[in-house]
Amino acid sequence: MIQKVEMYQAVCDGCGKTLKNKCGDTLHTYLPHPLAQIAVNREWLIVNHCLYCPDCVEWDKETESFKPKKKKQ
């Protein structure tokens, strides 16, 4: 039998990059919460309820916290 299954993937709110597994394939899970923890363990950050890959955040010296990088136009 072939059945439709709903899955979750982590997508960077800054650039749209997806979280990959060790083989380079997009990582999918059935529940969103374990995926968020996996992303954080792989140096992705949650900033203001948004998920960012390491390339899309920077340290702000003034606020002493991470913030999303400004998009280049």
All heavy atoms as TSV, in Angstrom:
chain	resi	resn	atom	element	x	y	z
A	1	MET	N	N	0.845	-1.177	0.000
A	1	MET	CA	C	0.000	0.000	0.000
A	1	MET	C	C	0.888	1.237	0.000
A	1	MET	O	O	1.920	1.268	0.658
A	1	MET	CB	C	-0.881	0.004	1.252
A	1	MET	CG	C	-1.677	1.264	1.364
A	1	MET	SD	S	-2.630	1.598	2.873
A	1	MET	CE	C	-2.990	0.064	3.601
A	2	ILE	N	N	0.483	2.237	-0.729
A	2	ILE	CA	C	1.161	3.522	-0.720
A	2	ILE	C	C	0.220	4.518	-0.067
A	2	ILE	O	O	-0.945	4.621	-0.441
A	2	ILE	CB	C	1.532	3.970	-2.142
A	2	ILE	CG1	C	2.503	2.966	-2.754
A	2	ILE	CG2	C	2.106	5.370	-2.130
A	2	ILE	CD1	C	2.836	3.228	-4.185
A	3	GLN	N	N	0.751	5.242	0.916
A	3	GLN	CA	C	-0.072	6.140	1.704
A	3	GLN	C	C	0.597	7.496	1.831
A	3	GLN	O	O	1.828	7.575	1.944
A	3	GLN	CB	C	-0.232	5.519	3.100
A	3	GLN	CG	C	-1.429	5.939	3.837
A	3	GLN	CD	C	-1.583	5.091	5.104
A	3	GLN	OE1	O	-0.632	4.516	5.618
A	3	GLN	NE2	N	-2.798	5.000	5.584
A	4	LYS	N	N	-0.182	8.554	1.816
A	4	LYS	CA	C	0.341	9.898	2.006
A	4	LYS	C	C	0.715	10.071	3.481
A	4	LYS	O	O	-0.047	9.734	4.369
A	4	LYS	CB	C	-0.708	10.930	1.608
A	4	LYS	CG	C	-0.249	12.355	1.783
A	4	LYS	CD	C	-1.347	13.319	1.377
A	4	LYS	CE	C	-0.926	14.731	1.655
A	4	LYS	NZ	N	-1.995	15.687	1.338
A	5	VAL	N	N	1.911	10.638	3.721
A	5	VAL	CA	C	2.399	10.855	5.076
A	5	VAL	C	C	2.866	12.307	5.186
A	5	VAL	O	O	3.603	12.793	4.333
A	5	VAL	CB	C	3.574	9.912	5.409
A	5	VAL	CG1	C	4.109	10.180	6.795
A	5	VAL	CG2	C	3.155	8.468	5.258
A	6	GLU	N	N	2.440	12.981	6.219
A	6	GLU	CA	C	2.878	14.358	6.443
A	6	GLU	C	C	4.165	14.353	7.256
A	6	GLU	O	O	4.262	13.671	8.261
A	6	GLU	CB	C	1.792	15.116	7.209
A	6	GLU	CG	C	1.765	16.579	6.899
A	6	GLU	CD	C	0.550	17.272	7.476
A	6	GLU	OE1	O	-0.516	17.182	6.880
A	6	GLU	OE2	O	0.714	17.882	8.541
A	7	MET	N	N	5.156	15.113	6.781
A	7	MET	CA	C	6.449	15.158	7.447
A	7	MET	C	C	6.868	16.612	7.626
A	7	MET	O	O	6.316	17.511	6.995
A	7	MET	CB	C	7.511	14.435	6.605
A	7	MET	CG	C	7.165	13.034	6.203
A	7	MET	SD	S	7.774	11.749	7.241
A	7	MET	CE	C	9.489	11.954	7.284
A	8	TYR	N	N	7.872	16.837	8.470
A	8	TYR	CA	C	8.399	18.175	8.738
A	8	TYR	C	C	9.867	18.231	8.337
A	8	TYR	O	O	10.588	17.245	8.449
A	8	TYR	CB	C	8.271	18.514	10.223
A	8	TYR	CG	C	6.847	18.623	10.684
A	8	TYR	CD1	C	6.172	17.512	11.169
A	8	TYR	CD2	C	6.175	19.839	10.627
A	8	TYR	CE1	C	4.863	17.616	11.593
A	8	TYR	CE2	C	4.866	19.950	11.048
A	8	TYR	CZ	C	4.215	18.829	11.531
A	8	TYR	OH	O	2.911	18.929	11.941
A	9	GLN	N	N	10.298	19.413	7.891
A	9	GLN	CA	C	11.712	19.656	7.622
A	9	GLN	C	C	12.052	21.041	8.155
A	9	GLN	O	O	11.205	21.918	8.197
A	9	GLN	CB	C	12.042	19.541	6.138
A	9	GLN	CG	C	11.391	20.569	5.265
A	9	GLN	CD	C	11.713	20.359	3.790
A	9	GLN	OE1	O	12.219	19.323	3.400
A	9	GLN	NE2	N	11.419	21.345	2.982
A	10	ALA	N	N	13.296	21.231	8.563
A	10	ALA	CA	C	13.747	22.526	9.077
A	10	ALA	C	C	14.215	23.376	7.901
A	10	ALA	O	O	15.058	22.948	7.117
A	10	ALA	CB	C	14.881	22.335	10.079
A	11	VAL	N	N	13.661	24.585	7.802
A	11	VAL	CA	C	14.011	25.511	6.724
A	11	VAL	C	C	14.439	26.828	7.357
A	11	VAL	O	O	13.746	27.376	8.218
A	11	VAL	CB	C	12.809	25.744	5.786
A	11	VAL	CG1	C	13.164	26.725	4.691
A	11	VAL	CG2	C	12.327	24.428	5.189
A	12	CYS	N	N	15.588	27.355	6.937
A	12	CYS	CA	C	16.097	28.614	7.467
A	12	CYS	C	C	15.172	29.754	7.058
A	12	CYS	O	O	14.836	29.899	5.880
A	12	CYS	CB	C	17.513	28.860	6.945
A	12	CYS	SG	S	18.189	30.453	7.443
A	13	ASP	N	N	14.763	30.566	8.030
A	13	ASP	CA	C	13.909	31.717	7.748
A	13	ASP	C	C	14.671	32.830	7.044
A	13	ASP	O	O	14.055	33.750	6.509
A	13	ASP	CB	C	13.290	32.253	9.046
A	13	ASP	CG	C	12.180	31.355	9.560
A	13	ASP	OD1	O	11.210	31.149	8.816
A	13	ASP	OD2	O	12.291	30.842	10.687
A	14	GLY	N	N	15.990	32.749	7.028
A	14	GLY	CA	C	16.788	33.773	6.364
A	14	GLY	C	C	17.020	33.491	4.887
A	14	GLY	O	O	16.742	34.314	4.030
A	15	CYS	N	N	17.513	32.284	4.586
A	15	CYS	CA	C	17.915	31.980	3.205
A	15	CYS	C	C	17.127	30.853	2.557
A	15	CYS	O	O	17.263	30.612	1.370
A	15	CYS	CB	C	19.408	31.652	3.165
A	15	CYS	SG	S	19.846	30.122	4.023
A	16	GLY	N	N	16.345	30.120	3.348
A	16	GLY	CA	C	15.556	29.029	2.784
A	16	GLY	C	C	16.281	27.694	2.706
A	16	GLY	O	O	15.735	26.711	2.223
A	17	LYS	N	N	17.523	27.647	3.208
A	17	LYS	CA	C	18.301	26.401	3.218
A	17	LYS	C	C	17.603	25.387	4.122
A	17	LYS	O	O	17.051	25.749	5.160
A	17	LYS	CB	C	19.703	26.689	3.730
A	17	LYS	CG	C	20.638	25.505	3.693
A	17	LYS	CD	C	21.973	25.743	4.385
A	17	LYS	CE	C	22.642	27.029	3.990
A	17	LYS	NZ	N	23.965	27.191	4.615
A	18	THR	N	N	17.642	24.091	3.744
A	18	THR	CA	C	17.068	23.050	4.582
A	18	THR	C	C	18.168	22.343	5.369
A	18	THR	O	O	19.297	22.234	4.909
A	18	THR	CB	C	16.291	22.003	3.756
A	18	THR	OG1	O	17.156	21.424	2.800
A	18	THR	CG2	C	15.084	22.635	3.073
A	19	LEU	N	N	17.811	21.870	6.547
A	19	LEU	CA	C	18.735	21.116	7.390
A	19	LEU	C	C	18.995	19.765	6.731
A	19	LEU	O	O	18.058	19.072	6.330
A	19	LEU	CB	C	18.133	20.925	8.784
A	19	LEU	CG	C	18.973	20.162	9.795
A	19	LEU	CD1	C	20.240	20.937	10.134
A	19	LEU	CD2	C	18.171	19.904	11.054
A	20	LYS	N	N	20.256	19.400	6.595
A	20	LYS	CA	C	20.648	18.149	5.934
A	20	LYS	C	C	21.138	17.129	6.953
A	20	LYS	O	O	21.633	17.483	8.020
A	20	LYS	CB	C	21.774	18.411	4.924
A	20	LYS	CG	C	21.497	19.497	3.919
A	20	LYS	CD	C	20.554	19.048	2.864
A	20	LYS	CE	C	20.417	20.140	1.818
A	20	LYS	NZ	N	19.395	19.885	0.861
A	21	ASN	N	N	21.026	15.852	6.597
A	21	ASN	CA	C	21.606	14.805	7.434
A	21	ASN	C	C	23.066	14.627	7.054
A	21	ASN	O	O	23.591	15.343	6.203
A	21	ASN	CB	C	20.806	13.495	7.322
A	21	ASN	CG	C	20.843	12.891	5.938
A	21	ASN	OD1	O	21.689	13.219	5.113
A	21	ASN	ND2	N	19.908	11.996	5.661
A	22	LYS	N	N	23.746	13.673	7.658
A	22	LYS	CA	C	25.186	13.489	7.423
A	22	LYS	C	C	25.507	13.062	5.991
A	22	LYS	O	O	26.612	13.243	5.527
A	22	LYS	CB	C	25.744	12.482	8.418
A	22	LYS	CG	C	25.724	13.005	9.836
A	22	LYS	CD	C	26.250	12.008	10.818
A	22	LYS	CE	C	26.160	12.584	12.217
A	22	LYS	NZ	N	26.617	11.649	13.227
A	23	CYS	N	N	24.525	12.509	5.282
A	23	CYS	CA	C	24.728	12.097	3.886
A	23	CYS	C	C	24.435	13.225	2.906
A	23	CYS	O	O	24.605	13.059	1.702
A	23	CYS	CB	C	23.834	10.906	3.567
A	23	CYS	SG	S	24.231	9.439	4.522
A	24	GLY	N	N	23.956	14.363	3.412
A	24	GLY	CA	C	23.652	15.491	2.547
A	24	GLY	C	C	22.215	15.546	2.059
A	24	GLY	O	O	21.858	16.388	1.243
A	25	ASP	N	N	21.376	14.631	2.554
A	25	ASP	CA	C	19.964	14.631	2.186
A	25	ASP	C	C	19.169	15.477	3.183
A	25	ASP	O	O	19.539	15.588	4.346
A	25	ASP	CB	C	19.403	13.210	2.202
A	25	ASP	CG	C	20.106	12.287	1.212
A	25	ASP	OD1	O	20.437	12.766	0.110
A	25	ASP	OD2	O	20.313	11.111	1.552
A	26	THR	N	N	18.056	16.059	2.735
A	26	THR	CA	C	17.200	16.838	3.628
A	26	THR	C	C	16.686	15.951	4.742
A	26	THR	O	O	16.231	14.828	4.500
A	26	THR	CB	C	16.023	17.455	2.850
A	26	THR	OG1	O	16.552	18.316	1.838
A	26	THR	CG2	C	15.115	18.261	3.759
A	27	LEU	N	N	16.766	16.439	5.956
A	27	LEU	CA	C	16.341	15.690	7.135
A	27	LEU	C	C	14.850	15.913	7.371
A	27	LEU	O	O	14.391	17.060	7.401
A	27	LEU	CB	C	17.147	16.159	8.349
A	27	LEU	CG	C	16.956	15.414	9.651
A	27	LEU	CD1	C	17.352	13.952	9.503
A	27	LEU	CD2	C	17.796	16.045	10.738
A	28	HIS	N	N	14.083	14.828	7.508
A	28	HIS	CA	C	12.647	14.901	7.746
A	28	HIS	C	C	12.301	14.163	9.037
A	28	HIS	O	O	12.952	13.173	9.368
A	28	HIS	CB	C	11.868	14.220	6.613
A	28	HIS	CG	C	12.047	14.871	5.292
A	28	HIS	ND1	N	13.063	14.516	4.433
A	28	HIS	CD2	C	11.360	15.851	4.675
A	28	HIS	CE1	C	12.978	15.238	3.335
A	28	HIS	NE2	N	11.962	16.070	3.459
A	29	THR	N	N	11.280	14.642	9.741
A	29	THR	CA	C	10.763	13.934	10.919
A	29	THR	C	C	9.231	13.994	10.894
A	29	THR	O	O	8.640	14.802	10.178
A	29	THR	CB	C	11.259	14.555	12.248
A	29	THR	OG1	O	10.776	15.898	12.341
A	29	THR	CG2	C	12.763	14.528	12.357
A	30	TYR	N	N	8.616	13.150	11.685
A	30	TYR	CA	C	7.162	13.131	11.778
A	30	TYR	C	C	6.633	14.191	12.740
A	30	TYR	O	O	5.484	14.596	12.655
A	30	TYR	CB	C	6.663	11.750	12.215
A	30	TYR	CG	C	6.931	10.680	11.188
A	30	TYR	CD1	C	7.930	9.739	11.375
A	30	TYR	CD2	C	6.198	10.635	10.003
A	30	TYR	CE1	C	8.183	8.767	10.423
A	30	TYR	CE2	C	6.449	9.668	9.045
A	30	TYR	CZ	C	7.435	8.741	9.265
A	30	TYR	OH	O	7.695	7.790	8.316
A	31	LEU	N	N	7.467	14.628	13.687
A	31	LEU	CA	C	7.075	15.640	14.672
A	31	LEU	C	C	8.025	16.832	14.584
A	31	LEU	O	O	9.227	16.652	14.381
A	31	LEU	CB	C	7.123	15.061	16.084
A	31	LEU	CG	C	6.188	13.884	16.357
A	31	LEU	CD1	C	6.503	13.262	17.710
A	31	LEU	CD2	C	4.743	14.326	16.303
A	32	PRO	N	N	7.533	18.058	14.772
A	32	PRO	CA	C	8.404	19.228	14.625
A	32	PRO	C	C	9.380	19.446	15.770
A	32	PRO	O	O	10.484	19.941	15.553
A	32	PRO	CB	C	7.418	20.393	14.521
A	32	PRO	CG	C	6.186	19.921	15.208
A	32	PRO	CD	C	6.144	18.434	14.978
A	33	HIS	N	N	9.032	19.075	16.987
A	33	HIS	CA	C	9.876	19.399	18.138
A	33	HIS	C	C	11.232	18.697	18.127
A	33	HIS	O	O	12.246	19.338	18.392
A	33	HIS	CB	C	9.125	19.147	19.445
A	33	HIS	CG	C	7.876	19.966	19.550
A	33	HIS	ND1	N	7.894	21.341	19.612
A	33	HIS	CD2	C	6.578	19.610	19.556
A	33	HIS	CE1	C	6.663	21.799	19.668
A	33	HIS	NE2	N	5.840	20.773	19.625
A	34	PRO	N	N	11.308	17.393	17.819
A	34	PRO	CA	C	12.641	16.776	17.744
A	34	PRO	C	C	13.505	17.408	16.655
A	34	PRO	O	O	14.712	17.535	16.810
A	34	PRO	CB	C	12.352	15.312	17.417
A	34	PRO	CG	C	10.938	15.081	17.784
A	34	PRO	CD	C	10.248	16.401	17.639
A	35	LEU	N	N	12.890	17.830	15.574
A	35	LEU	CA	C	13.628	18.446	14.480
A	35	LEU	C	C	14.239	19.776	14.913
A	35	LEU	O	O	15.379	20.079	14.571
A	35	LEU	CB	C	12.711	18.649	13.277
A	35	LEU	CG	C	13.361	19.091	11.986
A	35	LEU	CD1	C	14.454	18.114	11.557
A	35	LEU	CD2	C	12.327	19.217	10.896
A	36	ALA	N	N	13.511	20.552	15.688
A	36	ALA	CA	C	14.046	21.821	16.201
A	36	ALA	C	C	15.260	21.558	17.092
A	36	ALA	O	O	16.259	22.269	17.008
A	36	ALA	CB	C	12.973	22.585	16.965
A	37	GLN	N	N	15.201	20.533	17.922
A	37	GLN	CA	C	16.325	20.199	18.795
A	37	GLN	C	C	17.523	19.731	17.991
A	37	GLN	O	O	18.665	20.096	18.275
A	37	GLN	CB	C	15.927	19.128	19.816
A	37	GLN	CG	C	16.995	18.854	20.844
A	37	GLN	CD	C	17.363	20.086	21.653
A	37	GLN	OE1	O	16.496	20.787	22.148
A	37	GLN	NE2	N	18.646	20.364	21.753
A	38	ILE	N	N	17.292	18.930	16.953
A	38	ILE	CA	C	18.382	18.484	16.079
A	38	ILE	C	C	19.034	19.690	15.410
A	38	ILE	O	O	20.255	19.790	15.336
A	38	ILE	CB	C	17.861	17.489	15.020
A	38	ILE	CG1	C	17.424	16.184	15.687
A	38	ILE	CG2	C	18.929	17.220	13.962
A	38	ILE	CD1	C	16.643	15.254	14.779
A	39	ALA	N	N	18.219	20.631	14.932
A	39	ALA	CA	C	18.745	21.834	14.276
A	39	ALA	C	C	19.621	22.633	15.235
A	39	ALA	O	O	20.720	23.062	14.876
A	39	ALA	CB	C	17.603	22.691	13.747
A	40	VAL	N	N	19.166	22.828	16.456
A	40	VAL	CA	C	19.931	23.577	17.454
A	40	VAL	C	C	21.233	22.836	17.775
A	40	VAL	O	O	22.286	23.464	17.906
A	40	VAL	CB	C	19.089	23.821	18.723
A	40	VAL	CG1	C	19.936	24.353	19.861
A	40	VAL	CG2	C	17.950	24.801	18.407
A	41	ASN	N	N	21.181	21.524	17.853
A	41	ASN	CA	C	22.396	20.735	18.106
A	41	ASN	C	C	23.397	20.854	16.967
A	41	ASN	O	O	24.584	20.625	17.154
A	41	ASN	CB	C	22.048	19.266	18.336
A	41	ASN	CG	C	21.385	19.022	19.667
A	41	ASN	OD1	O	21.403	19.876	20.553
A	41	ASN	ND2	N	20.756	17.873	19.809
A	42	ARG	N	N	22.935	21.220	15.779
A	42	ARG	CA	C	23.813	21.384	14.611
A	42	ARG	C	C	24.115	22.853	14.336
A	42	ARG	O	O	24.388	23.246	13.212
A	42	ARG	CB	C	23.179	20.730	13.393
A	42	ARG	CG	C	23.075	19.228	13.589
A	42	ARG	CD	C	22.842	18.525	12.319
A	42	ARG	NE	N	22.726	17.096	12.581
A	42	ARG	CZ	C	22.288	16.237	11.700
A	42	ARG	NH1	N	21.931	16.642	10.510
A	42	ARG	NH2	N	22.208	14.976	12.003
A	43	GLU	N	N	24.044	23.667	15.379
A	43	GLU	CA	C	24.442	25.081	15.357
A	43	GLU	C	C	23.470	26.004	14.627
A	43	GLU	O	O	23.808	27.120	14.284
A	43	GLU	CB	C	25.869	25.236	14.814
A	43	GLU	CG	C	26.881	24.525	15.683
A	43	GLU	CD	C	28.309	24.693	15.209
A	43	GLU	OE1	O	28.535	25.367	14.182
A	43	GLU	OE2	O	29.187	24.157	15.883
A	44	TRP	N	N	22.248	25.545	14.365
A	44	TRP	CA	C	21.212	26.448	13.900
A	44	TRP	C	C	20.692	27.177	15.133
A	44	TRP	O	O	20.822	26.687	16.264
A	44	TRP	CB	C	20.086	25.688	13.228
A	44	TRP	CG	C	20.424	25.179	11.859
A	44	TRP	CD1	C	21.564	24.553	11.465
A	44	TRP	CD2	C	19.594	25.258	10.709
A	44	TRP	NE1	N	21.507	24.222	10.139
A	44	TRP	CE2	C	20.302	24.647	9.648
A	44	TRP	CE3	C	18.328	25.763	10.459
A	44	TRP	CZ2	C	19.772	24.542	8.360
A	44	TRP	CZ3	C	17.808	25.650	9.185
A	44	TRP	CH2	C	18.532	25.061	8.151
A	45	LEU	N	N	20.121	28.355	14.964
A	45	LEU	CA	C	19.656	29.146	16.101
A	45	LEU	C	C	18.194	29.541	15.948
A	45	LEU	O	O	17.726	29.806	14.841
A	45	LEU	CB	C	20.492	30.419	16.248
A	45	LEU	CG	C	21.951	30.206	16.624
A	45	LEU	CD1	C	22.714	31.508	16.492
A	45	LEU	CD2	C	22.062	29.675	18.038
A	46	ILE	N	N	17.517	29.596	17.072
A	46	ILE	CA	C	16.152	30.108	17.113
A	46	ILE	C	C	16.243	31.527	17.663
A	46	ILE	O	O	16.701	31.736	18.783
A	46	ILE	CB	C	15.242	29.226	17.983
A	46	ILE	CG1	C	15.184	27.816	17.391
A	46	ILE	CG2	C	13.860	29.851	18.108
A	46	ILE	CD1	C	14.480	26.799	18.250
A	47	VAL	N	N	15.849	32.507	16.845
A	47	VAL	CA	C	15.893	33.917	17.220
A	47	VAL	C	C	14.509	34.495	16.969
A	47	VAL	O	O	14.013	34.451	15.839
A	47	VAL	CB	C	16.951	34.692	16.395
A	47	VAL	CG1	C	16.981	36.156	16.788
A	47	VAL	CG2	C	18.334	34.068	16.545
A	48	ASN	N	N	13.890	35.025	18.018
A	48	ASN	CA	C	12.538	35.599	17.898
A	48	ASN	C	C	11.565	34.628	17.239
A	48	ASN	O	O	10.829	34.984	16.321
A	48	ASN	CB	C	12.570	36.920	17.131
A	48	ASN	CG	C	13.377	37.975	17.840
A	48	ASN	OD1	O	13.443	38.007	19.064
A	48	ASN	ND2	N	14.017	38.837	17.083
A	49	HIS	N	N	11.576	33.382	17.679
A	49	HIS	CA	C	10.673	32.328	17.204
A	49	HIS	C	C	10.892	31.953	15.739
A	49	HIS	O	O	10.016	31.360	15.114
A	49	HIS	CB	C	9.210	32.697	17.438
A	49	HIS	CG	C	8.909	33.026	18.858
A	49	HIS	ND1	N	8.820	32.071	19.838
A	49	HIS	CD2	C	8.699	34.210	19.479
A	49	HIS	CE1	C	8.562	32.647	20.994
A	49	HIS	NE2	N	8.489	33.954	20.800
A	50	CYS	N	N	12.030	32.313	15.173
A	50	CYS	CA	C	12.388	31.942	13.803
A	50	CYS	C	C	13.639	31.080	13.844
A	50	CYS	O	O	14.466	31.228	14.730
A	50	CYS	CB	C	12.648	33.183	12.951
A	50	CYS	SG	S	11.183	34.195	12.683
A	51	LEU	N	N	13.780	30.190	12.874
A	51	LEU	CA	C	14.910	29.273	12.812
A	51	LEU	C	C	15.886	29.745	11.737
A	51	LEU	O	O	15.485	29.999	10.602
A	51	LEU	CB	C	14.408	27.863	12.481
A	51	LEU	CG	C	15.424	26.737	12.476
A	51	LEU	CD1	C	16.035	26.543	13.863
A	51	LEU	CD2	C	14.775	25.446	12.016
A	52	TYR	N	N	17.165	29.870	12.108
A	52	TYR	CA	C	18.189	30.358	11.188
A	52	TYR	C	C	19.376	29.404	11.132
A	52	TYR	O	O	19.815	28.895	12.159
A	52	TYR	CB	C	18.709	31.734	11.624
A	52	TYR	CG	C	17.674	32.820	11.528
A	52	TYR	CD1	C	16.961	33.229	12.657
A	52	TYR	CD2	C	17.409	33.445	10.318
A	52	TYR	CE1	C	16.001	34.221	12.573
A	52	TYR	CE2	C	16.456	34.446	10.227
A	52	TYR	CZ	C	15.751	34.828	11.357
A	52	TYR	OH	O	14.806	35.807	11.266
A	53	CYS	N	N	19.918	29.219	9.921
A	53	CYS	CA	C	21.147	28.446	9.763
A	53	CYS	C	C	22.315	29.310	10.252
A	53	CYS	O	O	22.164	30.527	10.403
A	53	CYS	CB	C	21.332	28.029	8.300
A	53	CYS	SG	S	21.771	29.355	7.174
A	54	PRO	N	N	23.481	28.721	10.483
A	54	PRO	CA	C	24.619	29.501	10.988
A	54	PRO	C	C	25.049	30.643	10.071
A	54	PRO	O	O	25.613	31.631	10.534
A	54	PRO	CB	C	25.739	28.464	11.099
A	54	PRO	CG	C	25.054	27.154	11.194
A	54	PRO	CD	C	23.782	27.294	10.412
A	55	ASP	N	N	24.769	30.541	8.774
A	55	ASP	CA	C	25.158	31.594	7.829
A	55	ASP	C	C	24.277	32.837	7.916
A	55	ASP	O	O	24.637	33.879	7.374
A	55	ASP	CB	C	25.104	31.074	6.389
A	55	ASP	CG	C	26.088	29.934	6.155
A	55	ASP	OD1	O	27.132	29.897	6.848
A	55	ASP	OD2	O	25.808	29.086	5.292
A	56	CYS	N	N	23.138	32.747	8.566
A	56	CYS	CA	C	22.157	33.842	8.543
A	56	CYS	C	C	22.002	34.584	9.872
A	56	CYS	O	O	21.068	35.364	10.036
A	56	CYS	CB	C	20.810	33.309	8.084
A	56	CYS	SG	S	20.805	32.840	6.342
A	57	VAL	N	N	22.893	34.315	10.826
A	57	VAL	CA	C	22.839	35.031	12.100
A	57	VAL	C	C	24.212	35.624	12.420
A	57	VAL	O	O	25.226	35.153	11.930
A	57	VAL	CB	C	22.377	34.145	13.276
A	57	VAL	CG1	C	20.926	33.772	13.152
A	57	VAL	CG2	C	23.234	32.924	13.410
A	58	GLU	N	N	24.213	36.665	13.227
A	58	GLU	CA	C	25.459	37.282	13.664
A	58	GLU	C	C	25.303	37.745	15.107
A	58	GLU	O	O	24.205	37.954	15.594
A	58	GLU	CB	C	25.832	38.453	12.751
A	58	GLU	CG	C	24.820	39.584	12.751
A	58	GLU	CD	C	25.111	40.624	11.674
A	58	GLU	OE1	O	26.099	40.493	10.945
A	58	GLU	OE2	O	24.314	41.573	11.585
A	59	TRP	N	N	26.438	37.891	15.788
A	59	TRP	CA	C	26.455	38.347	17.173
A	59	TRP	C	C	26.348	39.863	17.201
A	59	TRP	O	O	27.080	40.564	16.510
A	59	TRP	CB	C	27.736	37.889	17.862
A	59	TRP	CG	C	27.790	38.251	19.310
A	59	TRP	CD1	C	28.554	39.217	19.877
A	59	TRP	CD2	C	27.053	37.647	20.368
A	59	TRP	NE1	N	28.344	39.257	21.224
A	59	TRP	CE2	C	27.418	38.307	21.566
A	59	TRP	CE3	C	26.121	36.625	20.443
A	59	TRP	CZ2	C	26.877	37.961	22.802
A	59	TRP	CZ3	C	25.591	36.289	21.676
A	59	TRP	CH2	C	25.972	36.954	22.835
A	60	ASP	N	N	25.401	40.380	17.970
A	60	ASP	CA	C	25.221	41.819	18.117
A	60	ASP	C	C	25.883	42.241	19.429
A	60	ASP	O	O	25.435	41.848	20.508
A	60	ASP	CB	C	23.732	42.161	18.129
A	60	ASP	CG	C	23.468	43.650	18.192
A	60	ASP	OD1	O	24.429	44.448	18.220
A	60	ASP	OD2	O	22.284	44.027	18.204
A	61	LYS	N	N	26.970	43.023	19.345
A	61	LYS	CA	C	27.714	43.428	20.541
A	61	LYS	C	C	26.885	44.329	21.452
A	61	LYS	O	O	27.028	44.282	22.666
A	61	LYS	CB	C	29.004	44.147	20.138
A	61	LYS	CG	C	30.011	43.240	19.485
A	61	LYS	CD	C	31.260	44.001	19.098
A	61	LYS	CE	C	32.234	43.104	18.369
A	61	LYS	NZ	N	33.441	43.811	17.932
A	62	GLU	N	N	26.033	45.148	20.871
A	62	GLU	CA	C	25.227	46.077	21.669
A	62	GLU	C	C	24.225	45.348	22.558
A	62	GLU	O	O	24.082	45.672	23.729
A	62	GLU	CB	C	24.492	47.063	20.758
A	62	GLU	CG	C	25.411	48.045	20.057
A	62	GLU	CD	C	24.655	48.998	19.150
A	62	GLU	OE1	O	23.435	49.154	19.326
A	62	GLU	OE2	O	25.303	49.581	18.265
A	63	THR	N	N	23.509	44.376	21.986
A	63	THR	CA	C	22.495	43.656	22.765
A	63	THR	C	C	23.039	42.380	23.394
A	63	THR	O	O	22.341	41.730	24.167
A	63	THR	CB	C	21.295	43.295	21.879
A	63	THR	OG1	O	21.740	42.408	20.833
A	63	THR	CG2	C	20.655	44.524	21.281
A	64	GLU	N	N	24.288	42.011	23.009
A	64	GLU	CA	C	24.920	40.781	23.477
A	64	GLU	C	C	24.029	39.565	23.227
A	64	GLU	O	O	23.783	38.745	24.114
A	64	GLU	CB	C	25.316	40.887	24.952
A	64	GLU	CG	C	26.392	41.916	25.197
A	64	GLU	CD	C	26.922	41.901	26.613
A	64	GLU	OE1	O	26.461	41.094	27.427
A	64	GLU	OE2	O	27.829	42.713	26.882
A	65	SER	N	N	23.536	39.481	21.999
A	65	SER	CA	C	22.714	38.353	21.576
A	65	SER	C	C	22.840	38.175	20.065
A	65	SER	O	O	23.352	39.041	19.375
A	65	SER	CB	C	21.257	38.572	21.970
A	65	SER	OG	O	20.744	39.698	21.302
A	66	PHE	N	N	22.373	37.031	19.596
A	66	PHE	CA	C	22.382	36.797	18.149
A	66	PHE	C	C	21.219	37.532	17.505
A	66	PHE	O	O	20.169	37.699	18.113
A	66	PHE	CB	C	22.275	35.300	17.848
A	66	PHE	CG	C	23.551	34.555	18.103
A	66	PHE	CD1	C	23.745	33.849	19.276
A	66	PHE	CD2	C	24.565	34.585	17.165
A	66	PHE	CE1	C	24.915	33.158	19.504
A	66	PHE	CE2	C	25.755	33.901	17.393
A	66	PHE	CZ	C	25.930	33.185	18.558
A	67	LYS	N	N	21.429	37.951	16.256
A	67	LYS	CA	C	20.357	38.582	15.484
A	67	LYS	C	C	20.491	38.131	14.042
A	67	LYS	O	O	21.580	37.761	13.590
A	67	LYS	CB	C	20.440	40.110	15.584
A	67	LYS	CG	C	21.631	40.713	14.892
A	67	LYS	CD	C	21.586	42.218	14.918
A	67	LYS	CE	C	22.746	42.787	14.092
A	67	LYS	NZ	N	22.735	44.216	14.033
A	68	PRO	N	N	19.388	38.164	13.301
A	68	PRO	CA	C	19.464	37.782	11.885
A	68	PRO	C	C	20.328	38.788	11.121
A	68	PRO	O	O	20.290	39.984	11.397
A	68	PRO	CB	C	18.009	37.853	11.403
A	68	PRO	CG	C	17.191	37.856	12.648
A	68	PRO	CD	C	18.019	38.413	13.729
A	69	LYS	N	N	21.112	38.272	10.173
A	69	LYS	CA	C	21.899	39.163	9.306
A	69	LYS	C	C	20.949	39.894	8.374
A	69	LYS	O	O	19.924	39.346	7.963
A	69	LYS	CB	C	22.891	38.357	8.468
A	69	LYS	CG	C	24.050	37.824	9.251
A	69	LYS	CD	C	25.010	37.114	8.319
A	69	LYS	CE	C	26.202	36.560	9.081
A	69	LYS	NZ	N	27.104	35.791	8.215
A	70	LYS	N	N	21.297	41.110	8.039
A	70	LYS	CA	C	20.489	41.858	7.085
A	70	LYS	C	C	20.716	41.282	5.699
A	70	LYS	O	O	21.838	40.966	5.313
A	70	LYS	CB	C	20.843	43.338	7.125
A	70	LYS	CG	C	20.476	43.984	8.421
A	70	LYS	CD	C	20.763	45.454	8.416
A	70	LYS	CE	C	20.360	46.023	9.783
A	70	LYS	NZ	N	20.649	47.436	9.896
A	71	LYS	N	N	19.630	41.138	4.949
A	71	LYS	CA	C	19.718	40.595	3.599
A	71	LYS	C	C	20.364	41.616	2.677
A	71	LYS	O	O	20.070	42.807	2.746
A	71	LYS	CB	C	18.331	40.241	3.072
A	71	LYS	CG	C	17.703	39.099	3.825
A	71	LYS	CD	C	16.358	38.761	3.251
A	71	LYS	CE	C	15.725	37.632	4.043
A	71	LYS	NZ	N	14.419	37.272	3.536
A	72	LYS	N	N	21.255	41.118	1.815
A	72	LYS	CA	C	21.896	41.994	0.822
A	72	LYS	C	C	20.919	42.247	-0.300
A	72	LYS	O	O	20.228	41.348	-0.752
A	72	LYS	CB	C	23.167	41.325	0.282
A	72	LYS	CG	C	24.216	41.122	1.329
A	72	LYS	CD	C	25.407	40.399	0.770
A	72	LYS	CE	C	26.423	40.126	1.857
A	72	LYS	NZ	N	27.529	39.320	1.374
A	73	GLN	N	N	20.879	43.496	-0.756
A	73	GLN	CA	C	19.928	43.821	-1.816
A	73	GLN	C	C	20.629	44.133	-3.094
A	73	GLN	O	O	21.707	44.426	-3.248
A	73	GLN	CB	C	19.084	45.019	-1.397
A	73	GLN	CG	C	18.224	44.652	-0.209
A	73	GLN	CD	C	17.278	45.780	0.150
A	73	GLN	OE1	O	17.131	46.748	-0.573
A	73	GLN	NE2	N	16.639	45.652	1.280
